[in-house]
Amino acid sequence: MQAIQTKYLPATNRSGDRIIAKCHSGKITVPWNWALDTEENHRAAAYALARSLGLFGAWVSGWLADSSYVHTCLKRHRYPHDGTCDRGGRFRQWDVLCDRDYEGRDDAL
């Protein structure tokens, strides 16, 4: 199982603020969404990468000393499903395919 690391990239002359999500199998860059807070932006980027790679499951997220975040799968699912998300605690458990959080939200991804 792979962990996903997300990192904030500040705006440049050519690109706006963004989050890069990467793991051993690939990477994706997601524009910063000003409607979301910092943790939600990192989770949205990790969600986008995990979904593109077909990584379904229950995940936990935490931050590292360099201000990047790491997202690790606790329990892998073989197929997408409508799970629930636990919003409590410093390390939040989230389901990569938690439809009520991200599906259909243009502002989330």
Secondary structure, DSSP 8 states (H G I E B T S, - for coil): --EEEEEEE---SS--SEEEEEETTEEEEEE--TTS-HHHHHHHHHHHHHHHHT-EEEEEEEE-TTS-EEEEEEEEESS---------SSS-EEETT-HHHHTT-TTT-
